[in-house]
Amino acid sequence: MPIRLDSDDASVSPPVKPGSNAYELLGVLLDHPDMGFSPRELAELTDVKHTSVHKTLARLKNDGLVRKADSYWAVADDVTGSRLANVVSLQRIEAEYGDDAYGESDDWTESAPDLGENA
């Protein structure tokens, strides 16, 4: 299902599903937008099998999300890549820190030290 990337809606889902091979590979590339990785390196940095890396990268390239330079892969330099980076990064933060106890309740503020009026 296509999505509008020019939307200001923060709930827009990226065109890759969390937990998928594409999501894992794209996550590594988005974390290092100025670097290129070989398929073997991407397999080592993710849980994606080496035999699936090439096929997944080819699909991501067809979707315009990644680019290939020699035998190295990197995230695409266009606006779609930048917009997608924001969405995927937020989803990765939520997946990593979503069970944050501080966000569930304000009870912790009672035990926080007083930092004074300049805080």
C-alpha positions, 0 to 999 in steps of 0.5 A: 500500500503506498503512503504519502511521504510529504504528509506531516502526520507523525504516524506515517509508517515506513514502507518496510515492516518492523522486524523484517529483513528490510527493516533490519538492513535499512536500520543499520544503513540509516544509523550510518548514512555516511558509510557504505557496507558490504553485504557480508558486513550487513549480515554480521551486523544484523540477524539477516542471513547472508543469503537473504541480504542481496535479495533484500538490498535489491528490493530496497534499491528498486524502491529507491531507499538504498544505493549501491557503490561498487560492492557497498550499500548505503542509504539513498541520498534523497528526501525519501531516505531522509523522511524514512530515516526519521520515521524508522529512527523513532520506531527504533527508539520506541522499540528500544526504550518503549517500556520507559517507567518514567513515561508511564507515571509522574510518581518519580518526580516526588523523589527527584532532587530539587535543582533550584530555580535555575534548573 
